[in-house]
Amino acid sequence: MNYVIAFLCLVCSFLAHAENFPVTITDVAGRNVTFDAPPQHIALATGRDFPLLEILYQQQAAAHLVAWRNDMKLDAPSMYAQYIKQYPRLATVPFIGKISAGAFDAERFIEMKPKPNLLIMDLADEQVAKQEGLLKTLSAAGIKVITVDFNENPLKNTATSILTVAKALDRETQGHAFVDYYQQHIAHILSVIDHLPKNQWHQKVFIERAAGYNGSCCRTFGNGNMGEYLSFLKADNMALLPLHGAFTGQLSPETVIVGQPDVYIMQTAGWVNKHGQVLNGIPLGYQPSSQAIKTATEQLMTRPWLQALSAYQDHRVYSIYMPFYNSPYNLVAIEFFAKWLYPQAFKDLNPNQTFAEMNQRFGHHPISGVFGINNFKAMQ
């Protein structure tokens, strides 16, 4: 009887899919992609996009993943450990090379078992994939490609990315639930800021990209990525003029001193290199050690040029968990930024609670950790 019930369930599922398909989606790169049925074997050109699958599939997310890049393992080790614990199968999923670095082996990818029938790639990979003929090669092999973007223009493209993938996978209910939550929170933040006195706007902010990754400073963002958060929050990104419109770039410490930001934000994490050696970032994330965070924060805060900033003197130096920079959970980073820029207006805002709630509601599992800090409090 159980086999009969299972068979009937499969038939019902097939018929439901047949009613909804074929569907055509338009991804954030403007490409139209048609699906005759929901893809079941999914590959991620960026491993840190795995939360996207979890938002749409919940506890079945890992069962659909057949290949991914190893960037989560190297660049977000506490996140990787969290997901491996949650989904042990992920430890056996094969890695693929980085498309934009020319390390992607298309022939090996096409021959994988099970064969991927969908590759989700970032907007940063799309142009290279197009120029190198990868999109045509994969299409000829029957592998669909959807481009998503949580990186270059997250506020513009997060909802679209979620909804296009959700439609292709026949998981629109899940996709719309996440996007509704996301947009409601974004609208609330904007409403609060719009009602503030205008003299509280236009605080000067500097974002140090990958603080502690190596000894150099100061890589940063222009209008894109976390720099986009600043314009949304009615703050001024002091790197815009020196970068001359570039998406990202590097300023000298002297330029930062001359700019005298009101708020200084370190985008950081506890990285490891390919040999497993720990680098010098602040190990925020899912498995925090308060002593390790304190030690690493002290190391970055002793830089003499940083101590010459008014943001340092006013104790307005903060750190954000870097993996939010390319994640559908970027709302959490936006909330931290809002709270740091307007502490009184957002005194009741709790980004950590938002992150826990999102994981519980959309991923169906609890999380805990440290994802944003006031650096001075972390050193106490």
Secondary structure as UniProt FT lines:
FT   HELIX           2..20
FT   STRAND          23..26
FT   TURN            28..29
FT   STRAND          32..35
FT   STRAND          42..44
FT   HELIX           47..49
FT   HELIX           50..57
FT   HELIX           58..60
FT   HELIX           61..64
FT   STRAND          65..68
FT   HELIX           71..75
FT   HELIX           77..86
FT   HELIX           88..92
FT   TURN            99..102
FT   HELIX           106..110
FT   STRAND          118..122
FT   HELIX           123..131
FT   TURN            132..133
FT   HELIX           134..140
FT   TURN            141..142
FT   STRAND          144..148
FT   HELIX           154..168
FT   TURN            169..170
FT   HELIX           172..194
FT   HELIX           198..200
FT   STRAND          204..208
FT   TURN            209..212
FT   STRAND          219..221
FT   HELIX           226..232
FT   TURN            233..234
FT   STRAND          236..237
FT   TURN            238..239
FT   HELIX           240..243
FT   TURN            244..245
FT   STRAND          248..250
FT   HELIX           253..259
FT   STRAND          263..268
FT   TURN            274..275
FT   HELIX           290..301
FT   HELIX           304..307
FT   HELIX           310..313
FT   TURN            314..315
FT   STRAND          317..321
FT   HELIX           322..326
FT   TURN            328..329
FT   HELIX           330..341
FT   TURN            343..348
FT   HELIX           351..358
FT   HELIX           359..363
FT   STRAND          372..374
FT   HELIX           375..378
//
